[in-house]
């Protein structure tokens, strides 16, 4: 029986696209991450939320191999990333919260270049770039320099660059920044369709109503640890009939928003 349990646990571990064990990261004597445990599987859209400075971006950058010096174990696609080299990154898409595009390139040039970096043939990269720009309603601007784009248009190019190599694991850090209401609806539908095709989506945002609506699972990071992990319904059952924003404040023990707002207004009124 024990051998069967070990085998089942091993099988379950192998199925995890992402597995983190006791992840810790220390900056100047302060633990930004202080024992994070987390697993993610195919078809999940994980809303990764937390206060500013909670360690959300640090977690993502560690998984992307952009931050070193952590302790604990991080496994992607069954491999410890400390030993995996760079090949696993071909299966990852990433939209950072802030990114610098090559403004002097056209969108066609930028996306084709990005696709080639991920191992696509130039013809395939250009074909996918054109299809994605068409889908985002930007076919008219594909040969315009990115420097001429609005913030929302640049965000669509970033989203296209994260998807054109058809990744299995997608990290999105505030991906809706600058997008209009119609585009937000398209992205929400897109994420649901990608998840239904077996993709795993790691979604970090401060827009609670969007996280609430699109996430199949919500992970709340607070004080460098996972403070809550479950579906929105499960979190509501734990904290009462509340919105995600209210649950967020409750679980992070933040109740001073009114007092802080009043102080700011008072500061404006001073002569």
C-alpha positions in Angstrom: 0.0 0.0 0.0 2.8 2.4 0.9 4.6 1.7 -2.4 1.3 2.4 -4.3 1.0 5.7 -2.4 4.5 6.7 -3.2 4.0 5.8 -6.9 0.7 7.8 -7.0 2.4 10.8 -5.3 5.3 10.6 -7.8 2.9 10.5 -10.7 1.0 13.5 -9.4 4.2 15.4 -9.0 5.2 14.6 -12.6 1.8 15.9 -13.9 2.4 19.3 -12.3 3.5 21.9 -14.8 4.9 24.0 -12.0 6.0 22.9 -8.6 7.5 25.1 -5.9 8.8 23.8 -2.5 9.9 26.0 0.4 10.9 28.9 -1.8 12.8 31.6 0.0 14.4 34.8 -1.2 16.3 37.2 0.9 17.1 40.8 0.0 19.3 42.8 2.4 18.3 40.7 5.4 14.6 40.8 4.6 12.8 37.7 3.3 10.6 38.7 0.4 9.6 35.1 0.0 9.6 33.1 3.2 8.6 29.5 2.5 6.3 29.5 -0.5 4.7 26.1 -1.6 2.8 26.0 -4.8 1.8 23.7 -7.6 0.0 24.4 -10.9 -1.5 21.9 -13.5 -2.7 22.1 -17.1 -6.0 23.9 -17.7 -5.6 26.1 -14.7 -5.8 29.9 -14.7 -4.2 31.0 -11.5 -4.8 34.4 -10.2 -1.6 35.3 -8.3 -2.4 38.3 -6.1 -1.0 40.1 -3.0 -0.1 43.5 -1.7 2.7 45.5 -3.2 6.0 44.0 -2.1 4.5 40.6 -1.2 6.9 38.8 -3.6 4.6 38.2 -6.6 7.0 39.6 -9.3 10.0 38.0 -7.5 8.3 34.6 -7.7 7.6 34.9 -11.4 11.1 36.2 -12.1 12.6 33.2 -10.3 10.6 30.8 -12.3 11.7 32.5 -15.5 15.3 32.2 -14.4 15.8 36.0 -14.2 16.5 36.0 -10.4 19.1 33.8 -8.7 20.1 33.4 -5.1 16.9 31.8 -3.9 16.7 28.6 -1.7 14.1 25.9 -2.1 13.1 23.9 -5.1 11.5 25.2 -8.3 10.5 22.7 -10.9 8.9 23.4 -14.3 7.8 20.6 -16.6 9.2 18.1 -14.1 12.8 19.6 -14.1 14.6 21.6 -11.4 15.3 24.9 -13.2 18.7 25.1 -11.5 19.7 22.0 -13.6 17.5 22.4 -16.6 19.5 24.8 -18.7 17.4 27.1 -21.0 15.5 24.7 -23.1 12.4 24.8 -20.8 12.0 28.5 -21.6 10.9 27.7 -25.1 7.7 26.4 -23.5 7.0 29.6 -21.6 5.3 32.9 -22.6 5.7 36.0 -20.5 4.2 39.5 -20.4 6.0 41.6 -17.8 4.3 44.5 -16.0 6.6 47.0 -17.6 8.5 46.2 -20.8 10.6 48.0 -23.3 9.9 47.2 -26.9 12.3 47.9 -29.8 10.5 51.0 -30.9 12.5 51.4 -34.0 11.2 48.1 -35.4 7.9 47.5 -37.0 5.5 45.1 -35.2 6.1 42.6 -38.0 9.9 42.8 -37.5 9.7 42.7 -33.7 7.3 39.6 -33.6 9.3 37.7 -36.3 12.5 38.4 -34.4 10.9 37.2 -31.1 9.5 34.1 -32.8 13.0 33.2 -34.1 14.4 33.6 -30.6 11.9 30.9 -29.5 13.1 28.6 -32.3 10.5 29.3 -35.0 11.5 29.4 -38.6 11.3 33.0 -40.0 8.5 32.2 -42.3 6.4 30.5 -39.5 7.2 33.4 -37.1 6.1 36.0 -39.7 2.9 34.0 -40.6 1.9 33.7 -36.9 2.7 37.4 -36.3 0.4 38.5 -39.1 -2.4 36.2 -37.8 -2.1 37.5 -34.3 -2.0 41.1 -35.4 -5.1 40.5 -37.5 -6.8 38.9 -34.5 -6.0 41.9 -32.3 -7.3 44.3 -35.0 -3.9 45.7 -35.8 -3.3 44.4 -39.3 -3.3 48.0 -40.6 -0.3 48.9 -38.4 1.8 45.7 -38.7 4.4 47.6 -40.8 4.4 50.8 -38.7 7.1 51.4 -36.2 6.2 50.4 -32.7 7.2 54.0 -31.6 4.0 55.2 -33.3 1.8 52.9 -31.3 -0.5 53.8 -28.4 0.0 52.1 -25.0 -2.9 49.7 -25.7 -1.5 48.8 -29.1 2.0 48.1 -27.6 0.3 45.9 -25.0 -1.3 43.8 -27.7 2.1 43.4 -29.4 3.5 42.2 -26.0 0.6 39.7 -25.7 1.2 38.5 -29.3 4.9 38.1 -28.6 4.2 35.9 -25.5 1.8 33.6 -27.5 3.2 33.2 -31.0 5.4 30.2 -30.1 2.3 28.4 -28.6 3.7 28.1 -25.0 2.4 25.6 -22.4 3.0 27.9 -19.5 2.1 31.6 -19.7 3.0 34.2 -17.1 1.0 37.4 -17.3 1.9 40.4 -15.1 -0.8 43.1 -15.4 -1.6 42.0 -19.0 -4.6 44.3 -19.4 -2.7 47.6 -18.9 -3.8 50.2 -21.4 -6.5 48.0 -23.1 -10.0 49.2 -23.8 -13.1 47.4 -22.5 -13.6 45.4 -25.7 -10.0 44.3 -25.8 -10.3 43.2 -22.2 -13.3 41.0 -23.0 -11.3 39.5 -25.9 -8.3 38.7 -23.7 -10.5 37.1 -21.0 -12.1 34.8 -23.6 -8.7 34.1 -25.1 -7.3 33.0 -21.7 -10.3 30.7 -21.2 -9.8 29.1 -24.6 -6.1 28.6 -24.0 -6.7 26.9 -20.7 -9.3 24.6 -22.3 -6.5 23.5 -24.7 -4.3 22.4 -21.8 -2.3 25.6 -21.2 -1.4 26.7 -17.7 -1.8 30.5 -17.1 -0.2 32.3 -14.2 -2.0 35.7 -13.9 -0.8 38.5 -11.6 -2.9 41.6 -11.3 -4.3 44.2 -8.9 -7.6 44.4 -10.8 -9.6 42.2 -8.4 -12.8 42.0 -10.4 -11.0 40.6 -13.4 -9.0 38.1 -11.3 -12.3 37.0 -9.7 -14.0 36.4 -13.0 -11.3 34.6 -15.0 -9.4 32.6 -12.4 -10.1 29.0 -11.8 -7.9 29.3 -8.8 -6.7 32.2 -6.7 -3.4 32.2 -4.8 -2.9 35.1 -2.3 0.6 35.9 -1.2 1.1 37.9 1.9 4.2 38.4 4.1 6.2 36.2 1.8 3.9 33.2 2.3 0.8 31.7 0.7 -2.1 33.1 2.8 -4.9 31.5 0.8 -5.2 29.1 -2.1 -8.4 27.9 -3.8 -11.3 28.8 -6.1 -13.1 32.1 -5.5 -16.0 30.1 -4.2 -13.8 28.3 -1.7 -12.3 31.6 -0.5 -15.7 33.1 -0.1 -16.8 30.1 2.0 -13.8 30.7 4.2 -14.3 34.4 4.6 -18.0 35.0 4.1 -20.1 36.3 1.3 -17.7 39.0 0.1 -16.1 40.3 -3.1 -12.5 39.3 -3.8 -11.4 42.8 -2.9 -13.0 42.5 0.5 -11.5 39.1 1.0 -8.1 40.5 -0.1 -8.3 43.2 2.6 -9.4 40.6 5.2 -6.7 38.1 4.5 -4.0 40.7 4.3 -5.3 42.4 7.5 -5.7 45.7 5.8 -8.5 47.9 7.1 -7.1 51.4 7.0 -8.1 52.4 3.4 -10.6 55.0 4.6 -8.3 56.5 7.1 -5.4 56.8 4.6 -7.8 58.4 2.0 -9.0 60.9 4.6 -5.3 61.8 5.4 -4.6 62.4 1.7 -7.6 64.6 1.3 -6.6 66.6 4.5 -3.1 67.0 3.0 -4.7 68.6 -0.1 -6.7 71.0 2.0 -3.8 72.4 3.9 -2.8 76.0 3.2 
